[in-house]
Amino acid sequence: MRKALDISPVQETARIQDLIRDLYSSVPEIESERALLVTEAYRKHEALPAVLKQAKALEHILANMTVVIRPGELIVGNLTTKSRSASVFPEYSCAWIPGELDRARGPDAEILSVLPYWDGQAVCDLAERLMAPEAKLAMDHAVFNADDCLYGGIGHIGVDYGKVLKSGFGGIIREARAAIEKTDVASPDCIKKRCFLEAVIITSKAAVAFAGRFADLAARLSCQAYGRRSQELRRIAENCRNVPARGASSFYEALQSFWFVHSIIQIESNGHSISPMRFDQYLYPYYKADIESGAISREAAQELLDALWVKFNDVNKLRPGFAREIFAGAPMFQSITLGGQGKDGGDATNELSIACIEASRHVRLPEPSLSIRLWNRSPKELIAKACELCCQESSPPPVFFNDEAVIPALTSRGLRPEDARDYGAVGNAAPQKGAGTNAWSHAAFFSMAKVLEITINNGCCGGVQAGPRTGDFTSFTAFGQLLNAYREQTGRFVSLMANAVNSIDLAHRERAPMPFASSLLDGCFEKGMTAQEGGALYNFTGVQGLGLADAADSLYALKRLVFDDKKYSAEQFGEALRSNFGGIVTDISKNVLREVIRQLLAEDGALSPEQAAKLGGLVFNTPEPSERSNDGPSELMRDIAEVPKFGNGFEDADLFAREIALIFCKEAEKHQNARGGAFHPGFCSAFASVPFGEATGAMPDGRRAGAPLSSGCLPANGSDNAYDAADSVAALDLAIATAGAVFCQKFHPSSLSGASGPERIAALLRSFFGKGGMCVQYAAASREALMVARVFPDPRPILITIPGYSVFFASLEKSHQDDIINAPIYRILSY
């Protein structure tokens, strides 16, 4: 019989809150140090092959960057000198950097001094030269966007952390040397393979030396400290001399070794979604051994985990404008996967799984995100503990994955059964085999709504012929003609997206190979090549659809009102869209209302919290002078509202949305990437719905021009009945969306309060997964609190949930805050 897991709370220590206060005590900065160091290294080693040049650059950075041990830290290893700051990676792109410097703090002479060196030889320069003009045009018109990969590192990997924990980098160096000795010097592949293996040795030695610098610093600081802190620093020095040079001999050493690997990947690549994957599997042997031997108490182990959780939030990234809007709030998508089946098919949940959930409960910060794998043999303790997080407002709720849907979906993509069972989540929702996959799961975002707008305009966008001429919408006599035109436009634009992404892929292969990360991915040693060349065991490219509900509801409205019932002509719909459904300008300013309310709040007792919430809502719902509103619903708008929508439990509308989703997915999976793998579709759009919506006109489902598009697989006009909405999403049959698809439902905290709250979440989980749902997230959210916080920022940060991840509400721009406030709040009703 399985031993019950202990889910009793562990007391949080005062140190953890001190670490959090220190972390957020200063404003993040854009730092110049890495930009200077990488430029120095490239200038010195210009003649070397790219992979050796990259290795020498990482070696130079790790040997010369400022190392810092922050007050009270137990796990050490910084990426920047100041907390939560961002480095500059000019080798990827640099033209946009001066603008970001101006936006953040003004020009930086040191950073600006190195940018001319990279002009023309950055990754993006080569990618843009390779890219088809038609693909660039489509990106300019917001049909799709790949800015994050075009201007920055890729990320979206989970490496073999366990390999370093077992043998250290000493073992990896020995493995590389042995592989060099086995190479056939007469082979045409010998030179490239040896270059890769030599680069692995260089970066592995650099990682060991980097840890040694922290050991030296900790030893010096211990001489200046007293009492307990002096002892802690001596232990830190000892840890850093042992790992990651050698295998870890304790849970503490294993955590420290893990963090060195994790942080160095960030320093090398500038990518986000560097995900620890199945953290509770490769670290559990060290946890179990120390707990059972008495070498560490459960409480002390928990404090180490909590300290590491705080450390995850020190990672930051500088992004260009459009990518910054898509990834608003600066998330880094460091996903930790817990529970689920093991490679042998049995349940893999353990005591460390529970401790990781407890760490998220203690820390309540955006990073890391938790991905909980469930199946029919998951322990009830895991489900109960995870569901508790969903019920706590301003806590980061986990994402739940259904093993019984995800594993078959991955095997259908060619993964071996044991690898599919060993999947973890990368980023906010992409399932993949850890330590062996280079998946690019957010290579591009694709607007299904924009494609429909272009279809209605016969391939035109902004007066430019951006897509094929598929026929005048007003000349269609049957809905099938419109749907076929939409298919053709989708196929064309997906092909252009593939061209753009493959151009970026090739540019990264030529100019930004990653020998350090590649040394920890299965397949790279055997093939003797980096992950960027296709060295990983599995190579995918994930492209994410958004505006699914807008496109599906719009097409269904046209089908019903124009082609089936013939109540309106195509000309009438076209005129309504061009006029934005007859909007008029209002003349009430939110600023006036804000000032009045501020004055009232300044007077003690003038407003109760309830009155402030109502007035905050009034401000939020009042249009700006430049915004447009309607002076009353027209007959057309009333009829559009009556047409069944995806997300309300109407079978016809849901099956129609499924067909529209499949159009995008089937087109995406036709394409191959530059690493020999396939494109995988998904529906994880982060905040892309906001900037893409600003570039999209009015839609036939009644959505006005410029309004946010629907996010990922979420309904745009869904029911507030949680079960109805879940049934609709489950009907999409997203087994084909192996690049990820998170269905996020938010509930008012009052509906999840008390002991019954977690039980309600568990019931929703059972229902959704029982109908074949793959991935879901539940969160507590108070619209009233957000309305007040938007107008009058609360000194206590409010953590809010976007499908798949969490950010601080105050870190978002106004348009993103509006989108969050407008997100539906569900009720837990029975069928």
N, C-alpha and C positions, 0 to 999 in steps of 0.2 A: 504494500500500500504506500502511496506517495506521502511523504512527510509534508505536513501543512507548513506554508511559508509564514514567517512572522511579519505581520504588517503593522505592528504597533508603532506609533510615532517615536522618533528619536529626537531628543531636544536639540534645537539649533544652538550653536555657540555664539558668544558675543563677537568673536573674531570675524565671523562671516559678514555680519552687518557692518563691521569696521572696514572690511575689504571692499564692500559695495560702496560705502560712503567715499572711500579713497578713490575708487574707480571713477565715480561720477563727480568728483570735487573740482575737476577742471574741464575747460572746453576743449574738445578734440581739435587738433591742428593738422595741417598738411605739412609733412616733414620732408626735408630735402636730402637727408643723409643717404638713403638707398639710391636715389637718382644719381648722386655724385659718385658713389662707389661702383655702381654698375657701368657707368660711363667710363670711369678710369680703367676698369677691367677690360672692357671691349676695345678701348684704344690700345691697350697693351697687347691684346691677343687677337688683333684683327685678322691675322693670317691663318688662324686655326679653323678647322671644321666647326660647323655650328654647334654640335653637341659638346665638343671640348671647350669651345668658347663659353657656352652656357655654364659648364661645370666650373671653369676658372672664375667666372663672374660670381657664382654662388659662393665659391671658396673665399673670394676676396671680400664679399659682403659679410659673411659670417665671421671672418677673421678681424674685421675692422669696425663693424657697427657697434654703437654704444650698447653695452649690456647693463641691465638694470634689475635690481631686486627690490620690489616695492615693499613698503612697511607691512609686516605681518604675513607676508606670503609664505605658503608652504610648498607650492608648486611654482617653479621659476622658469623663465624663458619669455623674453619680450620680443615683439615685432617692431615696435617703435619706442622712442625714448619716453614720450608722454603717453598717458593712458588714452586708449580709444582713438588714437590718432591714426592717420593714413599715410602710407608711403607713396611715392610716385614711381611708376614703372614705365619710363620713356621708351623702352625697347618695344613696347606694344603699340603705342601711339603717343603723340604729343601735341598736335595742333590745337586740341581743345583745352589743354591744361592751363594756359594763361587765363582763359575765361573763368575756369573753376577757381583759380587763385584769386581773381578779382572778386568773385562771388563770396568766397570764404573769408578772405582777410586782406586782400591786396597783393600786388606782385611780390614774388620772392626772387631776389637777384640770383641766388645760388641755383635754384631750379631752372630759371630762365636761361642761365648761362650754359647749361648742358643740352638744351633742346635742339639748337642748330645741328649738333652732331648727329642726331637721330632723324633729321629731316630726309625723307626718301628711303631710309633703310629700316624703318620700324615695320612690325608685322602688318599693320593696317595699310601701309603704303603698297606692299606687295599684293595684299588681298584685293585692294581697290583696282589695281592694274589688271588683275586676273578676272575680275567680276564683269559680267555682261552688262552693257549699258541699259538694257531693258530691266535687268534686276535692280540696278541703282534707281531707275525711274520709279519702279514699284515701291521701293523703300521710301523714296521721297514723298510718295503719295500715301504713306501709312497703310499699305496693304499688308506688309509684313515688316519686321524690324529685327536686325541681328547685331545691333550696336554693341551689346555687352561683350560678345565674342570678337567682334571686329576691332574694338578699341582696348580690350583688356585680355587677361588670361581666361582660360576655359574653366578650370576646376571641375566640379561635378564628378569627383572620384572618391572612392573609399579604398585606401591602400591596405596592405597586409601589415597592420600594426603588430599583430601577434608574432610575426617573423622576427621583428626587432626585439620584442620582449623575450623571445626564446634564446636567440643567438647573438643579439647585439649587432652593431655595424662591423665588429670584428669578423663575425661569421659571414656577413655579406661581402666583405673585402676578400675573404678566403675563397668564397664561391666565385667571385669575379675573376680572381687570379687563376683559379682552376679552369674556368671557361676559356680564358685567354690561351692557356697552355694547350687546350684541346683544339683550337682553331687551326684549320688547314691553311697555311700561308699561301698555297697555290689557288685557293678558292677565290672567285671574284667577290664574294661577300665578306672575305676576311678583314679587309681594311675597315669597312664601315662597322663591322661587328666589334673589332678591337677598339675602335674609337669610342663606341658606346660603353664597353666594359671598362676602359680606362677612365671614362667620365664618371662611371659608377664608383670607382675606387676614389677618385678625387673628391666627390661629394660626400661619400661615406666618411672619409678621413676628416673632411671639413665639419661634418656634424659632430664627430667625437671632439674635435678641437673646440667647437662652439660650446659644448657642454663643459669642457675644461675651463673655459673662461668664466663661466658661472661658478664653478667650483672654487676658482681662485678668488672671485669677488666675495662669495659667501664666507670663505675663510677669513678674508680681511675684515669683513663686517662683523664677524663673530668676536673679533678682538676688541671691537669698539662697543659691543652690546653687553648687556648684563643679564644674569639669571636665565630665565626660561628662553628668552629670545636668542641669547648666545648659544645655548644648546641646540635650538632649532636650526640656526645658521650652520653650526658644525655638521648637523645631520644632512642639511641640504648640500653642503660641500662634499660630504661622503657619497651621497646619492649621485651627484653629477660627475664624480670621478668613476663611478661604477657603470652608470648608464648614460647614454645608450651605447657605450663602447662594448660592454658585455651584456649578457642576458640578465634580466631582472631577478633578484633573489627575494623580493618582498613585494607586498601590495603597494607600498609607498614608492619603491623604486620603479615598479611597473607603471604607475600613474605618471611619474616624472619622465620616464622614457617615452611614454605615449605622447606627452605634451611636446617634447623636443621634436619628435617626428611630425606632429600635427602643425606646429608653428613653422618649421623649416619649409614644409610644402607651401605654406602661405607666402613665405619670403621668396621662394623660387618662382612661383607661378602667377600671383595676382588673381587667381581664380576664386570664386566663391563656391559654396556647396562642397567644400572639403569635409566629407562626412565620416565620423568615426565608425559608422555602420554597426555591426553586432558587438558593441562595447561590452555587454554583459557576458559574452561568450569567451573572448580571448583574455579578458582580465579576471574572470571568475576563479581560475585555478589559484591565482595569487591571493585573492580575497579569502577564498575558502581555507587555504593552507594557514594563513596568518590568524584567522578567527579560530580555527580548530586547535592550533598550537598555543593560543593565548598570546601570541606575539603582538596582537593588536586587539582592542576592544571594538565592539560594534559602533560605539559612539565615536571613537577616534578615527575609525575607517570612514564614518559618515562625514566627519569634519574635513578629511582629505578630499572626499568626493565633492563636498560643498565648495571647497576652495578652488577645485578645478572648474566647477560650474561657473564660478565668478570669472575665472581666467578666460573662459570662452568669450566673454563679452568685451575683452580687450582687443579683439580682432576687428579691424575696420578696413574699408576699401573706398578709394576715390573712383567715382564713375562719371562718365560724360552725361550731358543733359538728358537725352531721351532715356538712356538706361537708368539714370538717377530717378526719373519719374516712374519707370516701371518697377524699380526696386526701392520704392519710397520707404523711408525710415531706416535705411542702411542695414538691411538684414544680411547675414552671412550664411544662413541656411546650413548650419552645422548640425546635421541630424544624427541622433543616436537611436539605434534600433534595439528594442527589447522584446524578449519572449519569443513565441512562435516555435515552429518545428526546427529540429536539428537536422544535420545531414542524413542521419539514420532514420528520420521520419518520426522520432519520438519528440516529446515536448522538451524544450530547452530552457524554460524559465527557471531562475534560481534566485537566491537571496540577494545577489547583486542587482538583479532586475528591479527588485523592490527598493533597494537603496538608491538607485538612480532616480526613481520617481520621487522618493523622499527629498533628494537633492533639489529637484525642480520646485517642490513645495516650499522648501526653505528659502531658496534664492529668489524666485519670482522675477527673473530677468529674461529677456528675449532669447538668449542663447544658453545652451543648445536646445534645439527642438527635439521632442521625443516622438518616436514612431513605435507604436505598440502593435506587435503581430499577434493575432488571435486565430484560434481554430477550435474544433469541437473538443479538444482535450486541454485547452488552456486552463490553468488553475484559477479558481474563483477569486483567490486573493489578488492575483494580478489584475483581473478585471475590476474588482472593487477599488483597489488602490488607484488605478488609472482613472476611473470614473470620478473619483473624488476631485482630481485636478480640474475636471471639466466644470465643476460646480462652483469653483472659487473665482469670483470676479477679480480681474487683474492678475490672474495666474496664467502661465503658458499652457494651454490645453494640449494634450497629445493628439497625434493623428493615428487613427486605427486602421490597420491593414487586415484584410481577410485572406488568410493563407489559402483557404480552399478555393478562392478565385484567382489569387495572384500567382500561385505556383503553377497551375496549368497554363496560365497566360504566358509565363516566362518559358516554359518548356515548348510551347508552340512557336516561340521565337528562336528556338535552337539551343537553349541551355540544357545541359545535362541535368537529369532529375536531382542529383545530389547538390548541384550548384543552384538550381532553382529553389530548393528547400533552404539554402543558405543565404537567401537574398536579404539585403538591407535597403533602407531608404536613403537615397542621395538627394540632398536639397530638401525641398518641401514635400515631395511625394513620389519621386521616381524610384521604383523598385529595380534593383539590379544585384548581380552577384558581386559581393565585395572582394577586393584584392585581385580582381581579374577582369574588370570592365572599364573601358573608356567610353562613356556613354553620351557626353555632350547633351544632357537631357533638357537644357534650355538654350539650344543653339539659335532658335529664332521664335518669334511670336507672330502668329498669322491671324488676321482679322477676317473672319467669315462674314461679318456684317459689311465691311468695306467692299468685299467681293460682290455682295448682293447689290450694293449701291452702284457699283460699276456695271453690273449686269443690266440693271434697269436703265442705265444710260448708254447702252450699246458699246461698252468697253471704254467709255470716256470717263475722265476724272479731272476736274478743274480745267476743262477745255482741252485736255491732252488725251490722245488715243493711247491709253496705258495698257489696255487689254485687247483681245481680238474683237472684231465686229460680230456679235452673236445675234443681231436682230433688234429691230426697234420694238421696245416693250409694248408700245401702243398698237402694234400690228399683230401681236400674238392672239390667236383665237382659241387656244387650249392651254391649260396649265402646264402640260407636258413640254411645250415649247419653252416656257420660262424656266422650268426646272432643268431642261437640257442645256439651256444657255448658261445657267448658273454652274452646272457641272463643268462645262467647257472652260468658263472663266476660272473656276477653282483649279482645274488641271493645269492651266497655263501659269497661274500665279504660284502654285506649289512648285512647278518646274523652275520658275525663276528664283524662288526661295532656295531650292536645292542648289542652283548655280551659285547663289550668293554664299551659302553656308559652306559649300565645297571649296570655293575660292578662299574663304577664311581658313578652312581646315588645311589646305595645301600651304598657305602662308605660315601657319603655326608650325607645320612640319619642317619647312625650310628655314625658318628664322627663330623659332622658340621651342626647340625640343626640351624636354624636362628629364634629365638623367636621374635626378634624385627620386622624384615620384615614380618614374618608370622602373627603378630598381626594386620597388615594392609592389609591383603589379605582376600577377602570374602571366607568363607567356613572353615577357620582354627578355628575360635571360635566355630562354630557349631559342627565341628568334634572333636574338642579338640586335634588337632595335628598340627605340623609344616608343612610348605609347602614341606619340604624335605620328609615327610612321606606320602604325598598325600593329605594334608589338603586343598589345594586351590580348588576353584570351578571347574576349568578346568586344566588338567594336560597333557602337551604335551612334546614331545622331537623333536626338529628341527634338521635335518641333511642336510647339504648343499652340493650340487653337483657342481663340476667344471670340466672344460675340455669338456663340452657338445659339443661345436662346433668342437673341435679337433676329438672327437670320431665320431660324426655324419659325418663330411666331410671325414674322413678317411674311414669309412665303405662305404660311398657312392662312393668314388673313387675306392675302391676294387670291389664293385658291378659292376660299369660301365666298368672299364678297365680290370678286370680279369674274371668276371663271365658272364657279358652281351656281351661286345664287344670282349672278349678273345684276346685282343691286347698284354697282358703281362701274364706270368705265375705267380703263387703264389711264385715259387722259385725266379723269378727275383725280385719281390717286396721284398721278405725276404732278399735277398742279398743287395738290395738298402738300406733297413732299417739298416742292420748290419753295412754297410759302411758309414752310416750317409749321404747317397746320394752322396758319393764320395768326401767328403770334403778334402781340402788341407790346410796346414799350411801357414800362411803369416808371413812376417818378418818386418812389419812396426809397430812401437810402438807409441801409443797415447801419451805417456809421452814426446816424442821428439816434437811432434806437439804442445802439451800444453806449453812447455817451450818457443818455438819460439813465440807463440801468446802472452804469458805473457810479453815477452820482448817488443813486438810491442805495447801492451797496456800500458806499463810503459812509453812509449814515447808519450807525449801529442800530440794529433792530428794525430798519426801514423795510427790509425784505426777509421773509422766511425762506428756508431752502426750497420749499415747494414753489413759492412765487418766483424765485430765481430760475428754477428749472422751466417754469412756464414761459417766463420772459426770454430765456435762452432759446427756447423753441420758437418763439415768435421771431426773434432775430434770424434764426437759421432759416425759417421758412419765408422770409421776406426777400423778394428779388432785389438785386442791385440795379441801379439805373440802366446799366447796359444789358441786363438780362431780359428775357422775353417770357411773357406769361400769356395765358389765354383768358379772354373775358367770359368764358363759358364753353362747355363742351359742345362742339358741333354735332350734327347728326352722324357724320362720318366717324368722329371720334367715339361717339356712343356705340356705334355698330362695331368698331374695332374692339372696343372693350368687351363686347358680348361674345366675340369669337373665342373659343377655348384656347388656353395657353398652356405651354409646357410648364410643368411644375404644380399642376392643380389636380392631378389624379385622373385627367381625362385621357382615356386610352388612345383615341385617335390622335390627339395632339402630341402625346408622348411618343407614339410610334413614328409620327412624322419627324419629330426632333431626332429620333434615333437614325432615321434615314439621312437627315442632313449631316449629322455627326459622322456617319459612315462615308459620306462623299469626301469629306476632308481626310479622314483616316486612310481610306483606300488609295487616294491620290498620293498621300505622303509615303506610304509603305512601298510604292513602286520604285522609289529612288535608292541608289547606293551612294555611300559616302566615300571620301578619298582614302579611307583606311581599310576598305574592303568589307565594310559592314552595311547594314540596312538603316534606313530612316524609320524611326518609331514615332507615331503620333501621340499626343497627350493633350490634356486640358487643364494645365496649371499655369495660369496667366498672371500670378502675382497682382501688381497694381496696373498692368498694361491696359486694363479697361478704361482708365482715366485718360491718358494721353491719346490712345487710339480713338476714344470716343470724341475727344475734342476735334479730331480730324475727320469725323464722319458726319454726314448730313442726317436729316430726318429719315426715319425708317417706317415702313408700312404697318408696324405693330403699334404705332403711336408714340414711339420714342422721338424726342425732339433733337434737333441738330446740336451737336456739341456735348450732349449728355453722356455720362459713362456708359460703356457697353457692358453687357453681362459678363461676369468673370467665369472663366473655365467652363465647367459643366453645370454651373448654378442657373436656376431659373431666373428670368428677368421680371416676370409678373406672377410669381408663384403664390400658392395658398399659404396661409400662416399655420396650417395644420401640418405639423412635422411629419406625420406618417404619409400624408398625401404627397408632399414634396419629395420625400425619400423614395416612395414607390415610383414616382416619375423618373428620378435620376437612375434608379436601379433598372428601369426599362431601357435605358440607353445601351445596356450591354457593353460596358467599356472594357471588356477583356482585350480588345484590340488596342486600347490606349495605354500601351506599356511604358510610355514616357511619363505616366502619372496623371491622375485625375482625382482631385480632392473635392468631395462634397462637404461643405461647411455649413452647419446650422447653429444659429445663435439664439439663446433664450434669455429672457429676463431673469436676473438672479433670484427673484422671488419664486419662480417656478421650479428652481433647483435647490431651494433651501431645505434644511433639515436632513434627517437620515434617509428620507425617501428620494432625495435628489439623485445620488449615484445609482439607485435602483432604476429610476426613470431613464437615465442615460443607458444603462445596461439593457433595458428593454428595447430602446430604440436601436441599439447596436444589433441585438439578436434579430430584430425585424429586418433591418437593412441588409445585413449579411445573409440572412436566410433567403432573401430574394435575389442573391447574386451580387450585391454591391461589393465593390473592391476596396474603397478607401473613403473614410469619413472622419470629420472632426466636429466636436461639439464644444461650444464656449458660452460662458455667461457674459452678457453684455447689457448695460443699461443705457438706452438712448438718451434718457434725461440727463444722466451724469455727463455724457459726452457733449451734449448741447451746451451745458454750462461750462465745461472745460474748454470748449472751442472758443467761447466768447471771453471767458475769464479763466485763464490757465491755472490749473490747480498746482500748488507747489509739490504735491505728492504725485509722481508720475503714474499715469493710467496705462496699463498694458492692454493692448487690443489685438484681436486676432484677424488676420487675413488668411484665406484658405492655405493651410500648410505651415504657417509661421506666425510669429508675434512681433510687434514693435510697440514702442512708446507712442501714444497718441500725439503728444506734444511735438514729436519729431517730424510730423507730417505737414505737408503744405495744405492750404485751405481746401483745394479741390479734392485731395485725398481724404481729408477729414469729412468733407461732405459725403463722399462715397461710402465711408464707414457708417456715418449716421443714418444714411438712407438704406443700408442693408437691412433685409427683413429680419424681424424678431419673431421666432416661431412659438407656437403654443403646442404643448404636448397633449393632443386630443386623441381619443380612440377613433377607430374607423367608423 
